[in-house]
């Protein structure tokens, strides 16, 4: 690698100052290096994509494994990496702070914290606790390198509480507590997105692609600064594997291989990166 961690973090912050960029989500070194080759300017890890690559369900990977994964991804390319750090792998603020401090040491340029508990009976943290968790994450980052971006997420639209006003109120509070970027995965209606952008301005908003009809140009026109795809690239890759395997197992034919990437192309791409 030719770019220092400090340079990655500075580059990442600069990306959020104006315009709109896509931050795709690789799940391993190969996908990270391909996305860098494809011309993207930053990457974000995906909890689901990484979990599936290890044969586990999303949110069933421990903090130690995620720390190792972030270290690997951060070292894989010269691009800054934003960590999908789930809910911080702890309920209490002190636990979140301790785990965030570990994540900071992996070389990441940004880190997101959810307010989702993972518990069906109470899917979101109580607001005061959620705010304390964001403050703890901010303090842990600032103790090492304030240049690292903190992304605060509200999962209301993913957990059935599709209340825009409450989501915006939470994200405004998180912004006031030191979050650098705000994120409400699941929000998709243009008017809702525009309202969120206005509410937290001038801080940037991240939008997750949840409908194939959404476009970068359309989101940019609403004032969105960055666009992520979550586990969608990983799901697309798995769809190819699953479809081909099913054809072989059930029909004994191999027509799905007709659309496969060429081995020579992949060897050429990764060979050049290995030499570099």
C-alpha positions as CSV (number, residue, x, y, z in Angstrom):
1,X,0.0,0.0,0.0
2,X,1.2,3.5,-0.8
3,X,-1.3,5.6,1.3
4,X,-0.9,6.0,5.0
5,X,-3.8,5.6,7.5
6,X,-3.7,9.3,8.2
7,X,-4.0,10.1,4.4
8,X,-6.9,7.6,4.1
9,X,-8.8,9.3,6.9
10,X,-8.2,12.7,5.5
11,X,-9.3,11.6,2.0
12,X,-12.4,10.1,3.5
13,X,-13.4,13.3,5.3
14,X,-12.9,15.3,2.1
15,X,-15.2,13.0,0.2
16,X,-18.1,14.0,2.5
17,X,-17.6,17.8,2.0
18,X,-19.5,18.1,-1.3
19,X,-21.2,16.1,-4.0
20,X,-22.4,12.5,-3.8
21,X,-20.3,9.3,-3.9
22,X,-21.0,5.6,-3.8
23,X,-19.4,3.6,-1.0
24,X,-19.8,-0.1,-2.0
25,X,-19.5,-2.9,0.5
26,X,-16.9,-5.7,-0.1
27,X,-16.8,-8.8,2.1
28,X,-13.3,-10.0,1.6
29,X,-9.9,-8.9,0.2
30,X,-10.7,-10.0,-3.4
31,X,-14.0,-8.0,-3.6
32,X,-12.3,-5.0,-1.9
33,X,-9.5,-5.0,-4.4
34,X,-11.8,-5.4,-7.3
35,X,-14.0,-2.5,-6.2
36,X,-10.9,-0.3,-5.9
37,X,-9.9,-1.4,-9.4
38,X,-13.4,-0.4,-10.6
39,X,-12.7,3.2,-9.6
40,X,-14.6,3.7,-6.3
41,X,-13.1,6.2,-3.9
42,X,-14.0,4.5,-0.6
43,X,-15.3,1.2,0.8
44,X,-17.5,0.1,3.6
45,X,-17.6,-3.3,5.3
46,X,-20.8,-5.3,5.4
47,X,-21.7,-7.3,8.5
48,X,-24.0,-9.6,6.4
49,X,-21.6,-10.1,3.5
50,X,-18.8,-11.0,5.8
51,X,-20.9,-13.2,8.0
52,X,-22.2,-15.2,5.0
53,X,-18.6,-15.6,3.7
54,X,-17.8,-17.4,7.0
55,X,-21.0,-19.6,6.9
56,X,-22.8,-17.6,9.6
57,X,-25.9,-15.4,9.7
58,X,-25.8,-11.7,9.9
59,X,-25.3,-10.4,13.5
60,X,-23.9,-13.7,14.5
61,X,-20.2,-12.8,14.3
62,X,-18.3,-11.8,17.4
63,X,-16.3,-8.6,17.9
64,X,-12.9,-10.4,17.8
65,X,-13.6,-11.8,14.3
66,X,-14.9,-8.4,13.1
67,X,-11.8,-6.6,14.4
68,X,-9.6,-9.1,12.4
69,X,-11.7,-8.6,9.3
70,X,-11.5,-4.8,9.5
71,X,-7.7,-5.0,9.9
72,X,-7.6,-7.2,6.8
73,X,-9.9,-5.0,4.7
74,X,-8.1,-1.8,5.8
75,X,-4.8,-3.2,4.6
76,X,-6.1,-4.6,1.4
77,X,-6.3,-1.3,-0.6
78,X,-5.3,2.3,-0.5
79,X,-9.0,3.2,-0.2
80,X,-10.5,4.4,3.1
81,X,-12.7,1.8,4.8
82,X,-15.9,2.6,6.8
83,X,-16.6,-0.1,9.4
84,X,-20.0,-1.6,9.7
85,X,-19.6,-2.0,13.5
86,X,-23.2,-3.1,14.1
87,X,-24.3,-2.0,17.6
88,X,-20.8,-1.8,18.9
89,X,-20.9,-5.4,20.3
90,X,-22.1,-4.1,23.7
91,X,-25.2,-2.6,25.2
92,X,-23.6,-0.3,27.7
93,X,-21.7,2.9,26.6
94,X,-18.5,1.8,28.3
95,X,-18.5,-1.5,26.4
96,X,-19.2,0.3,23.1
97,X,-16.3,2.7,23.8
98,X,-13.9,-0.1,24.5
99,X,-14.8,-1.9,21.3
100,X,-14.7,1.2,19.2
101,X,-11.2,1.9,20.5
102,X,-10.2,-1.6,19.3
103,X,-11.8,-0.8,15.9
104,X,-9.9,2.4,15.6
105,X,-6.7,0.5,15.8
106,X,-7.5,-1.5,12.7
107,X,-6.8,1.4,10.3
108,X,-10.4,2.2,9.4
109,X,-11.4,5.7,8.3
110,X,-15.0,5.7,9.6
111,X,-17.2,3.6,11.8
112,X,-21.0,3.2,12.1
113,X,-23.0,2.5,15.3
114,X,-26.6,1.2,15.1
115,X,-29.3,1.9,17.6
116,X,-30.7,-1.6,16.9
117,X,-30.6,-4.1,19.8
118,X,-31.2,-7.2,17.8
119,X,-33.9,-8.2,20.3
120,X,-37.5,-8.5,18.8
121,X,-39.2,-7.5,22.1
122,X,-37.3,-4.2,22.1
123,X,-35.7,-3.7,18.7
124,X,-34.3,-0.2,19.4
125,X,-32.3,1.1,22.3
126,X,-34.2,3.5,24.6
127,X,-33.4,7.0,23.3
128,X,-31.3,8.2,26.2
129,X,-29.2,5.1,26.2
130,X,-28.8,5.3,22.4
131,X,-27.5,8.8,22.7
132,X,-25.1,7.8,25.5
133,X,-23.7,5.1,23.3
134,X,-23.0,7.6,20.4
135,X,-21.3,9.9,22.9
136,X,-19.2,7.1,24.1
137,X,-18.2,6.1,20.6
138,X,-17.3,9.7,19.8
139,X,-15.1,10.0,23.0
140,X,-13.3,6.7,22.1
141,X,-12.6,7.9,18.6
142,X,-11.4,11.4,19.8
143,X,-9.1,9.8,22.3
144,X,-7.1,8.3,19.5
145,X,-7.8,10.2,16.2
146,X,-10.7,12.7,15.8
147,X,-10.2,12.4,12.0
148,X,-12.1,9.1,12.0
149,X,-15.7,9.7,11.0
150,X,-18.5,8.5,13.3
151,X,-21.7,7.4,11.5
152,X,-24.8,7.2,13.7
153,X,-27.6,5.0,12.5
154,X,-31.3,4.7,13.3
155,X,-32.8,1.4,12.4
156,X,-36.4,2.4,12.9
157,X,-37.4,1.8,9.3
158,X,-35.8,-1.6,9.4
159,X,-37.5,-2.7,12.6
160,X,-41.1,-1.8,11.8
161,X,-41.2,1.7,13.4
162,X,-41.6,3.7,10.2
163,X,-41.9,7.0,12.0
164,X,-40.0,9.6,10.1
165,X,-40.3,12.3,12.7
166,X,-38.9,10.0,15.5
167,X,-36.1,8.8,13.2
168,X,-35.1,12.4,12.3
169,X,-35.3,13.5,16.0
170,X,-32.9,10.7,17.0
171,X,-30.5,11.4,14.2
172,X,-30.5,15.2,15.0
173,X,-29.7,14.3,18.6
174,X,-26.9,12.0,17.4
175,X,-25.5,14.7,15.2
176,X,-25.5,17.1,18.2
177,X,-23.7,14.4,20.2
178,X,-20.8,14.3,17.7
179,X,-21.8,12.0,14.9
180,X,-20.2,13.1,11.6
181,X,-22.6,11.4,9.2
182,X,-26.2,10.3,9.7
183,X,-27.8,7.1,8.3
184,X,-31.4,5.7,8.4
185,X,-31.3,2.5,6.5
186,X,-34.6,1.6,4.9
187,X,-35.7,5.2,4.2
188,X,-36.5,5.4,0.5
189,X,-39.2,7.9,-0.3
190,X,-37.7,11.1,-1.9
191,X,-39.6,13.4,0.4
192,X,-38.5,11.5,3.5
193,X,-34.8,11.6,2.3
194,X,-35.0,15.3,1.6
195,X,-36.5,16.0,5.0
196,X,-33.7,14.1,6.7
197,X,-31.0,15.9,4.7
198,X,-32.6,19.3,5.7
199,X,-32.8,18.4,9.3
200,X,-29.2,17.4,9.8
201,X,-27.6,19.9,7.4
202,X,-24.7,20.6,7.0
203,X,-23.8,17.1,8.2
204,X,-23.8,14.5,5.4
205,X,-26.5,11.8,5.0
206,X,-25.9,8.2,3.9
207,X,-28.6,6.4,2.1
208,X,-28.9,2.6,1.6
209,X,-30.1,1.4,-1.8
210,X,-33.2,-0.6,-1.0
211,X,-35.0,-0.3,-4.3
212,X,-33.5,-1.0,-7.7
213,X,-35.2,2.1,-9.1
214,X,-33.1,4.4,-6.9
215,X,-30.2,6.2,-8.7
216,X,-27.1,8.0,-7.6
217,X,-28.2,11.0,-9.7
218,X,-31.6,11.1,-8.0
219,X,-30.2,10.8,-4.5
220,X,-27.6,13.5,-5.2
221,X,-30.4,15.9,-6.3
222,X,-32.0,15.3,-2.9
223,X,-28.7,16.4,-1.2
224,X,-27.5,12.9,-0.2
225,X,-23.7,12.8,0.2
226,X,-23.0,9.1,0.1
227,X,-24.7,5.9,-1.1
228,X,-24.1,2.4,0.2
229,X,-25.4,-1.0,-0.9
230,X,-25.1,-3.0,2.3
231,X,-25.0,-6.8,1.6
232,X,-26.5,-6.4,-1.9
233,X,-23.3,-7.1,-3.8
234,X,-22.7,-10.1,-1.7
235,X,-26.2,-11.3,-2.3
236,X,-25.7,-10.8,-6.0
237,X,-22.6,-12.9,-5.9
238,X,-24.3,-15.6,-3.9
239,X,-27.2,-15.7,-6.4
240,X,-24.8,-16.6,-9.1
241,X,-23.2,-19.4,-7.0
242,X,-26.6,-20.7,-5.9
243,X,-28.1,-20.7,-9.3
244,X,-25.1,-22.5,-10.9
245,X,-25.0,-25.1,-8.1
246,X,-28.7,-25.7,-8.3
247,X,-28.5,-26.3,-12.1
248,X,-25.6,-28.8,-11.6
249,X,-27.3,-30.6,-8.8
250,X,-30.8,-30.8,-10.3
251,X,-30.1,-30.9,-14.1
252,X,-26.5,-32.1,-14.5
253,X,-25.8,-29.2,-16.8
254,X,-23.4,-26.3,-16.6
255,X,-24.9,-23.5,-18.7
256,X,-24.6,-21.0,-15.9
257,X,-20.9,-21.0,-16.4
258,X,-21.3,-19.2,-19.7
259,X,-21.5,-15.9,-17.9
260,X,-18.7,-16.5,-15.6
261,X,-15.7,-14.1,-15.3
262,X,-12.7,-15.3,-17.1
263,X,-9.9,-16.8,-15.1
264,X,-7.2,-14.9,-17.1
265,X,-8.9,-11.6,-16.4
266,X,-9.1,-12.3,-12.6
267,X,-5.5,-13.6,-12.6
268,X,-4.4,-10.5,-14.4
269,X,-6.2,-8.1,-12.1
270,X,-5.0,-9.7,-8.8
271,X,-1.6,-10.6,-10.2
272,X,-0.9,-6.9,-10.8
273,X,-2.2,-5.9,-7.4
274,X,0.0,-8.6,-5.7
275,X,3.0,-7.3,-7.6
276,X,2.2,-3.7,-6.5
